[in-house]
Amino acid sequence: MNDGILKKLLFRVFIPGLILLVGGACAGALVIFAPSARRGDQEVAPPLVEVVIVKRTDAVARVEASGVVVPAREVSITPEVSGRIIAV
């Protein structure tokens, strides 16, 4: 009968207590031995950029592809008045 009580006491009190004690000791060691941050003036390097003067040029883009061209949107143009279009 004593063996059953000691076994229950061991698994319900001592082992969880030992785990908590070891965990607390590890947490305390991390706090005590943590490296301290050094304060001081830090040199901030300016970002490296390249400045280019903008010039207007004509660019030709040639694309060769096969397939079906689908418009992004379709628009129906209808006149508000009847008549002929002479110039655009």
C-alpha positions as CSV (number, residue, x, y, z in Angstrom):
1,M,0.0,0.0,0.0
2,N,2.9,2.4,0.7
3,D,4.4,1.6,-2.7
4,G,1.2,2.9,-4.4
5,I,1.2,6.1,-2.5
6,L,4.9,6.7,-3.0
7,K,4.5,6.0,-6.8
8,K,1.5,8.5,-7.0
9,L,3.4,11.1,-5.0
10,L,6.5,10.6,-7.3
11,F,4.5,11.0,-10.6
12,R,2.2,13.8,-9.4
13,V,4.4,15.9,-7.3
14,F,8.2,15.3,-7.5
15,I,8.6,14.8,-11.3
16,P,6.5,17.9,-12.3
17,G,8.2,19.9,-9.5
18,L,11.6,18.8,-10.8
19,I,10.6,19.8,-14.4
20,L,9.5,23.2,-13.2
21,L,12.7,23.6,-11.1
22,V,14.9,22.8,-14.1
23,G,12.9,25.0,-16.4
24,G,13.1,27.9,-13.9
25,A,16.8,27.4,-13.6
26,C,17.3,27.5,-17.3
27,A,15.2,30.6,-17.6
28,G,17.2,32.3,-14.9
29,A,20.5,31.3,-16.5
30,L,19.3,32.8,-19.8
31,V,18.4,36.1,-18.0
32,I,21.6,36.3,-16.0
33,F,24.0,35.4,-18.9
34,A,22.2,37.3,-21.6
35,P,24.5,39.5,-23.7
36,S,23.9,43.2,-23.2
37,A,23.3,45.5,-26.1
38,R,25.9,48.2,-26.6
39,R,24.6,51.7,-27.1
40,G,26.5,54.1,-29.2
41,D,26.5,56.1,-32.4
42,Q,25.9,53.9,-35.4
43,E,27.0,55.1,-38.8
44,V,24.2,54.8,-41.3
45,A,25.5,54.4,-44.8
46,P,23.6,56.4,-47.4
47,P,21.9,54.3,-50.0
48,L,23.8,53.8,-53.2
49,V,21.9,55.1,-56.1
50,E,22.7,56.1,-59.7
51,V,21.2,59.3,-61.1
52,V,20.4,59.4,-64.8
53,I,19.1,62.3,-66.8
54,V,15.8,61.4,-68.5
55,K,15.7,61.7,-72.2
56,R,12.7,61.2,-74.5
57,T,13.2,58.4,-77.0
58,D,11.1,56.3,-79.2
59,A,11.2,52.6,-78.2
60,V,10.0,49.9,-80.5
61,A,8.9,46.6,-78.9
62,R,8.4,43.8,-81.3
63,V,6.5,40.8,-80.0
64,E,5.9,37.7,-82.0
65,A,3.3,35.3,-80.7
66,S,0.6,33.0,-81.8
67,G,-2.9,32.8,-80.4
68,V,-6.1,34.7,-80.1
69,V,-6.1,38.4,-79.2
70,V,-8.8,39.2,-76.6
71,P,-9.6,42.8,-75.7
72,A,-9.6,43.9,-72.1
73,R,-13.0,45.5,-72.7
74,E,-15.3,46.0,-75.6
75,V,-16.9,49.4,-76.4
76,S,-19.8,50.0,-78.7
77,I,-19.6,53.4,-80.4
78,T,-22.9,54.8,-81.6
79,P,-23.7,58.3,-82.8
80,E,-26.0,60.5,-80.9
81,V,-27.3,62.0,-84.1
82,S,-27.6,60.5,-87.6
83,G,-25.4,61.6,-90.4
84,R,-22.0,60.9,-92.1
85,I,-18.6,61.2,-90.6
86,I,-16.5,63.6,-92.8
87,A,-13.3,63.8,-90.8
88,V,-11.8,62.4,-87.6
